[in-house]
Amino acid sequence: MNHALADQPTHPANRLAHFPVSLFATVMGMAGLTIAWMKAAHTMPLPVEVSQGLRVFASALYLFLLGVYALKLLRHPAEVDAERRHPVRLNFFPATSIGLLLLAIAWAPDAPDVARWMWGIGAAAHLAFTLYVMSSWLHHTHYAIQHANPAWFIPVVGNILVPIAGVRFAPVDVSWFFFAIGLVMWGVLMTVVLYRLFFHEPLQTRLAPTQFILIAPPAVGFLSWVALIGEVDAMARILYFFALFLTLLLASNAVRFLRLPFFISAWAYSFPLAAITIATFEMHARSGQPFYGALAMLLLAVLTVVLAVLVTKTALAARRGLICVPE
């Protein structure tokens, strides 16, 4: 999501070559919003039609982006290869598999057979991305500590998402396999990223929104842990409350983020906010405590407003020809 909006539009004939794989983060955000509204409708007197409409929109968006990127692969393979070799953009290829996993969660209640296939393809693709990205880290010749940023969580820590639907669609050990990868690598990469943030120069302005990605691993980890264990135990509470702390930490810096110009990287706000919102609805459902219900509704309101702003700004930028431009 490190593609900023340029000052001058690019000619339409060249836009496909600059279509960024990071745009798949929009699917993660929309699917996260969908699941959040689904959770809200299950625990609160809210209309289910909202989540149903969002689910269709998120699915159509995924198919559209997948079709466009496939066309880019056919017509501009060199540009796709350049993204694959880029130390930052590489991490957004697994957003394609995460988007499919999230859509599988969204469709599981009403179309379980289709969702099972979506989950299976998404999980297998994400494992392949994990192996590829980690191999590139281990045998690199061009990475530096300055390249480390929260987007590095996407390819490896994204595995922690698999058990949410995986406990329903596959033997439980499959879910534990993916969960173990995501949880352990979260600890490793969290140390690397915090070291980079604490002791080196600040992130580039266009990458600043990716700090919100820090929220996602513990929030999603909480949801997966509860799905695997079946209850909110001590470990679940540790994951949830650490995610809540990170949310408060970033919220306390809201003015800094509001002052940033609009970049496509602003979509990094969306899925992490959705993850903590869904986790809070789960806490409310499991505990029955009114505090979690009120907090969940507040987070849902914030999430909905943030997504509305992101969709509006992205649509306006696309209309002006300011997306899919060279850096």
Secondary structure, DSSP 4 states (H G I P E B T S, - for coil): ---BPPSSPPPHHHHGGG--GGGGHHHHHHHHHHHHHHHHHHHSS--HHHHHHHHHHHHHHHHHHHHHHHHHHHH-HHHHHHHHHSTTGGGGTTHHHHHHHHHHHHHTTT-HHHHHHHHHHHHHHHHHHHHHHHHHHHT-SS--GGG--GGGHHHHHGGGGTHHHHHHHS-HHHHHHHHHHHHHHHHHHHHHHHHHHHHSPPPPGGGGGGGGGGGHHHHHHHHHHHHHHSS--HHHHHHHHHHHHHHHHHHTTHHHHHTSPPBGGGGGGHHHHHHHHHHHHHHHHHH--HHHHHHHHHHHHHHHHHHHHHHHHHHHHHHTT-SS---
